[in-house]
Amino acid sequence: MATLQQTLDGVGLFESILKTTPIFKNKEALRHSYTPSDLPHRGEQTNRLATILAAALRGETPSNILIYGKTGTGKTLVTKFVAKELEKTGEKIGVPATTIYMNCEVVDTHYRVLAQLANTLYGQEVVPFTGWPTDQVFQAFFDIADKKKQVIVVIFDEIDKIVKKSSDEVLYNLTRINTDLKNARVSIVGISNDLRFTDFLDPRVLSSLGQEEIVFPPYEADQLKDILTQRAILAFTDGVLDETVIPLCAAFAAREHGDARRALDLLRVAAELAELGGADKVTEAHVRSAKEKIEQDRVIEVVRTLPSQSKLVLYSIILLEERGNGGVITGDVYNMYRELSRRAPMDILTQRRVSDLISELDMLGIINAAVISKGRYGRTKEITLGVPITRIKELLEKELSFSNSNLF
């Protein structure tokens, strides 16, 4: 890295950086969104999905499909890969096959789904973001779709999100649309991490939607090594990875339900830390630092999305832990919580409800709450923090818009 003196001596800041051996050749190859030309250890699922959707290339309506699997098992990657190949083959043989991908974290209402379908097929915005009656939006999609003979495959990623937030009405309409279409045909592919989301579906929707099911099992450590090796060839300059780096990333990710996204994140962040530190190689130490950083960042994000009452309970625990007067127990937390609620100000929950919030924080891994006996005084929970105090405290004070100085 160029110093100020080097810059003054005529060695430019960026010239100095560019002279060093770069670690990354193509960082995008480590992103979740990157689709490689080959998908290791997902041949069975790829072929099964392709076999079902091949009906579209014969001008027939493919069966609707539900795809299940935990995060990082390749569901979205395989589905996008097969969808791209379907469109390419359809174009080559002159059979129109259109795929439309929707992330239900973003497109999460009946109206938005239908509007995006209509606008994507039309090629520009024909339905406004809001303002039309839903039946008018549905009719717009119907009319645009049926203008020509084609098969439309609609991919709902995280389909459970839209069902839980907005009911299954849009799925009900789409699974029955083919009875009225004259030229087009619509098929649905739903992707979910939640094996139980079908409990929320109307039985009529479930019978139509779940015509075919494909399950993606978690990756094993050796399989994750193969995936990382494939991506590393694309992502890194030759010779920058120590031989222990990929096996260690794979081992850490295999412990967390075989999550390939986790493995890729570990490898990418480890290399970024190496680059930031001016190292020529990525080492095991960088991987361990990356693991710690990712875990802390994940905790920060979880805390940021907590409801306000849960944040206040957590802040109460942090203040008690900082005082260091022995173990923190449920009664102490509730007393501190009530005091903070009055000063915030905020509605005061019952002690039983606060105890429930403590259990939820324990389930998230933010705190550790162990039940202990107090003899004839009954049982209580002894609480310790499972996260770094300083960063979490600063975040909570910002989120709750107060600090120690205006509370005590």
Buried (B, 14 or more C-beta within 10 A) or exposed (E): EBEEEBBEEEEEEEEBEEEEEEBBBBBEBBBEEBEEEEBBBBEEBBEBBBEBBBBBBEEEBBBBBBBBBBBBBBBBBBBBBBBEBBBEBBEEEEBBBBBBBBBBEEBBBBBBBBBBBBBBBBEEEBBEEEEBEBEEBBBBBBEBBBEEEBBBBBBBBBBBBBBBEBBBBBBBBBBEBEEEBEEBBBBBBBBBBBEEBBEBBBEEBBEBBBBBEBEBBBBEBEBBBBBBBBBBEBBBEEEBBBEEBBBBBBBBBBEBBBBBBBBBBBBBBBBBBBBEEEBEBBBBBBBBBBBEBBEBEEBBEBBEEBEEBBBBBBBBBBBBBEEEEEBBBBBBBBEBBBBBBEEBEBEBBEBEEBBBBBEBBBEBEBBEBEEEEEEEEEEBBBBEBBBEEEBBBEBBBEBBEBEEEEBE
